Amino acid sequence: MNTAAAPTVDLINGTRMPRFGLGTWPLDDAGAETAVRRALDSGYRLLDTAENYGNEVGVGRGIAASAVAREDVFVTTKFNRAWHSIEGARSAFEASAERLGVDYIDLLLIHWPNPEQDRYVDAFQGLVELLREGRVRAIGTSNFKPAHLKRVLAETGVVPDVNQIQLHPQAIRTDLRSYHAEHGIVTESWSPIGRGGDLLEEPVITELAQRYGKTPAQIVLRWHIELGLVAVPKSADEQRIRQNIDVFDFALDSDELARICALDRGEEPEPDSEVFGH
């Protein structure tokens, strides 16, 4: 296995983020603790959890049980709609930090915009205050569309470091990624290898897997890296955890990337953040 460290990306508000990490939904605390420990032992340095996952305690235990220093682990979590206010964001931070057993959070995200509630701008302003106080190292959003991001920028004057969205070769989100690039927002992919569909069975994916001696999942994850994205695949299986990060010893050429991008179905993936959120 290639043990080279994942590359990093400089975030607009001043810190650096690994471009490859471990997703933890829908693991429970026990599963998350084991997966996090295995991932850190395998070279992962980015971890992704959320209040709504119900496993922040387990993620924190996994960090504490590993031999990796806290300052070398980039911890991301997300908070729910109940905390969409300036003070609510602070309360969400304090609750997540306590569950994780940490003094600071590397990246804190608004999990869904919940536009019908119309308080996500206030929630982001609360994140800005936490950033200025040094309680978090970076701030951002999850599942936000350009219209939501435009309001955040216009009303707070602060650019989110990251917008975490569902993104994979069958949903490449070209317009949203272009908006991110224009404003310096890093795109982070959740469900980067699809959501249980037929992506890993697509002929172009299996052909490239055979060509490079990789698994179909590794081909898709390398596609994310080549496009400059941050990917957080979830697995609790020790072998898959090791396989997933083993994508830094080969490269896909422009033709291969284009063939994978051609798998795009041209549709917004479900769930739709205009009507879904927690």
ABEGO torsion letter per residue (X at the ends): XBABBBBBBBBAAGBBBBABBBBAOABBAAAAAAAAAAAAAAGBABBBBBAAAGAAAAAAAAAAABABBAAABBBBBBBBAAABBAAAAAAAAAAAAAAAGBABBABBBBABAGAAAGAAAAAAAAAAAAAAAGABABBBBBGBBAAAAAAAAAAAGBBBABBBBBBBAABAGAAAAAAAAAAGBBBBBBGAAEBGBAAAABAAAAAAAAAAGBBAAAAAAAAAAAAGBBBBBBBABAAAAAAAABAAABBBBAAAAAAAAAABAGBBBOBBAAABEX
